[in-house]
Amino acid sequence: MIDRRRLLLGVGALASTFSAPNTQAGPLSLTFGERELEVPGEKLARRCLLLVPSAPEATRRVVVLFHGLAETSSEAVGIRAWADRYGLVAAAARLANPPVGRTVTQPVLLTDARLGELNRGLAEEPYRGIAVACPYTPNVFRQPSTPLALDRYSAWIADGLLPELRKILPLPDGPSAIGIDGVSLGGYVSLEVFLRRPEAFGAVGALQAAIGENLTDYYATRFKAALDRVGPRPLRIATTAWDKERPTSERLAARLRAHGVPVTLASSPGGHDQGFLREAGSLELLYYYDRTLPRAVGKP
């Protein structure tokens, strides 16, 4: 069983340092258009905000992102969490207009060394952009059965939302151009949705996922079985220095490797809050999927 109190305390911290979104970004050479989708078939969730990049080639890849607990208050709030509260739109602008710099200096969440790595990488391979789908993430712990709620929600994502995205975006056949990730509650949901429907996604990640340290072997075993069935998938587990769930993320990565599952463990300065997401978390996530999902894909 998931430790619900531990999860709720962890994801509640994501709301504790909220402040106004950072809207300061340089001139946009890559902008997002917005489309709000309503996907029928499930009472747990119906709506999704789709952010469509202006660059045509960027619309051929998409990452599905799940939000945190604080935004489960309503679908209208939840679907806009990444765009309005987590700094994702500004992060895309920063990546598209290098060099990337800091937007806050206290605390330092992007070190000089990391800024150097990012800007060298962007000089070698400019950011090309990626579409982002932001579905409402329900609080599955408030459902009578969390596993059954996750079953239903996973089916809605794989069999409802993804076909709708394919009607709008020129995605290639197969899962290679589709990533899945999330933060806090959304990180937990990302892992659970992927493990139920691994054939639907080409890459998976979780940022500050509150899954409980006692469950790391359980997840490693499930990932091993899923990837043995569908083949290798890039897997990223991300945490921060001041995230109280950091030991769990580190142990999960270690147990995955012990089971023969390749995994990227990303750790950086920061807490379990929106300030980290706006300064570094969303930026690092977009940078990772821009380089992980295939840039050159065949015709859809």
MORA-V643258 format. One record per pair of residues at least 12 apart in sequence whose ideal C-beta (glycine too) atoms are under 7 Angstrom apart, sorted by the first residue. I is the first residue (numbers start at 0). J is the second residue. D is the distance in whole Angstrom. If there is no record, write none. Layout:
I,J,D
I,J,D
//
This chain:
1,145,7
1,211,6
2,211,5
3,140,5
5,209,6
5,211,6
6,140,7
6,184,7
6,187,7
6,209,4
7,68,7
9,183,6
9,209,4
9,243,6
9,244,6
9,271,6
10,67,5
10,68,4
10,183,4
10,184,5
10,209,6
11,68,6
12,271,5
12,272,7
13,67,4
13,68,7
13,69,6
13,183,5
13,271,6
13,272,6
13,273,7
14,69,4
15,272,7
16,270,7
16,272,4
16,273,6
16,274,6
17,84,7
17,273,5
20,83,6
20,84,6
20,86,6
20,277,7
21,86,6
21,89,6
21,102,6
21,277,5
22,89,7
23,102,6
24,89,4
24,92,4
24,93,6
25,92,6
25,96,4
26,96,6
27,92,5
27,95,7
28,95,5
28,96,6
29,52,6
29,53,6
29,54,6
29,91,6
29,95,4
29,128,5
30,53,5
31,50,4
31,51,6
31,52,6
31,88,6
31,91,7
32,51,5
32,53,7
33,48,6
33,50,6
34,49,4
34,51,6
34,167,7
35,48,6
36,49,6
36,163,6
38,155,7
38,159,5
38,160,5
38,163,5
40,155,6
40,159,5
41,151,6
41,152,7
41,155,4
41,159,7
43,137,4
43,148,6
43,151,6
43,152,5
43,155,7
44,134,6
44,135,4
44,137,6
44,152,6
44,155,6
45,74,7
46,74,5
46,78,5
46,135,5
47,78,6
47,132,6
47,133,6
47,134,4
47,135,7
47,160,6
48,78,4
48,79,6
48,82,6
48,133,4
49,130,7
49,132,5
49,164,7
49,167,7
50,82,6
50,130,6
50,131,4
51,130,6
52,128,4
52,129,7
52,130,6
54,127,7
54,128,5
56,127,6
57,127,6
57,128,3
57,129,6
57,130,7
58,130,5
58,168,5
58,169,6
59,168,7
59,169,5
59,170,6
59,171,7
59,176,6
59,296,5
60,129,5
60,130,7
60,176,4
60,292,4
61,129,7
61,130,4
61,131,7
61,132,6
61,164,6
61,168,6
61,170,7
61,176,7
61,177,6
62,129,6
62,131,6
62,178,4
62,180,6
62,288,5
63,132,5
63,134,7
63,156,7
63,178,7
63,179,5
64,81,5
64,131,6
64,133,5
64,180,6
64,181,6
64,185,7
65,136,4
65,181,3
65,185,3
65,188,5
65,189,5
66,80,4
66,81,6
66,133,7
66,136,5
66,182,7
66,185,5
67,80,7
67,182,5
67,183,4
67,184,5
67,185,6
68,138,6
68,183,6
68,184,4
71,136,7
71,137,6
71,138,4
74,135,4
77,135,4
77,136,6
78,133,5
78,134,7
78,135,5
80,133,7
81,131,7
81,133,5
81,281,7
82,133,7
84,273,6
85,273,6
85,276,4
85,277,6
85,281,5
86,276,6
86,277,3
86,281,5
87,131,7
87,281,4
90,281,4
90,282,4
90,285,6
91,128,7
91,285,6
93,282,6
94,121,7
94,126,4
94,282,7
94,285,6
94,286,6
95,126,5
95,128,7
97,118,6
97,121,4
98,118,5
99,114,6
99,117,5
99,118,6
99,121,7
100,114,7
102,278,6
103,278,5
106,268,7
107,268,6
108,267,7
108,268,5
108,269,5
108,275,6
108,278,4
108,279,4
109,278,7
109,279,5
110,268,7
113,267,7
117,286,7
126,289,6
127,289,6
127,294,6
129,285,7
129,288,6
129,289,6
129,292,7
130,168,6
132,160,7
132,164,6
134,156,7
134,160,6
136,181,7
136,184,6
136,185,5
136,188,6
137,152,6
139,152,7
139,188,7
149,191,5
149,195,7
150,195,7
152,192,7
153,192,5
153,195,4
153,196,5
156,192,6
157,196,4
157,199,4
161,177,7
161,199,6
169,299,5
170,299,6
171,296,4
171,297,5
171,299,5
172,299,7
174,198,6
174,199,6
174,200,5
174,201,5
175,201,4
175,293,6
175,296,7
176,201,6
176,292,6
176,293,6
176,296,6
177,199,7
177,200,5
177,201,5
178,200,7
178,201,6
178,202,4
178,288,5
178,291,7
178,292,6
179,192,6
179,193,6
179,200,5
179,203,5
180,204,4
180,205,7
180,206,7
180,284,6
181,205,6
181,206,7
182,206,4
182,207,6
182,276,7
182,280,7
183,207,5
183,209,6
183,271,7
186,205,4
186,206,5
186,207,6
186,208,3
187,208,5
187,209,6
187,210,6
189,203,7
189,204,7
189,205,5
190,205,5
190,208,6
190,210,7
190,218,7
194,221,5
194,222,7
194,225,5
197,225,4
197,228,7
197,229,5
197,232,7
198,229,5
200,232,7
201,232,7
201,292,6
202,232,6
202,233,4
202,288,7
202,291,5
202,292,6
203,232,6
203,234,6
204,234,7
204,235,4
204,237,7
205,236,6
206,237,4
206,280,6
206,284,7
207,238,6
207,239,7
207,242,5
207,244,6
207,271,6
208,248,7
209,244,5
210,247,6
211,247,7
212,246,6
212,247,4
212,250,6
215,247,7
215,250,5
215,251,4
215,254,5
216,254,5
218,251,6
219,251,7
219,254,4
219,255,5
219,257,7
219,258,5
219,260,7
220,258,7
222,255,6
222,260,5
223,258,4
223,259,7
223,260,6
226,260,6
233,291,5
234,260,7
234,261,7
234,262,5
234,263,7
235,263,4
235,265,6
235,287,6
236,248,5
236,251,6
236,252,5
236,262,6
236,264,5
237,265,4
238,266,5
239,266,7
239,267,6
239,268,7
239,269,4
239,270,6
239,275,6
240,266,7
240,268,5
240,269,7
241,269,6
241,270,4
242,270,6
242,271,5
243,271,7
249,264,7
252,264,4
265,283,7
267,279,6
267,283,7
//
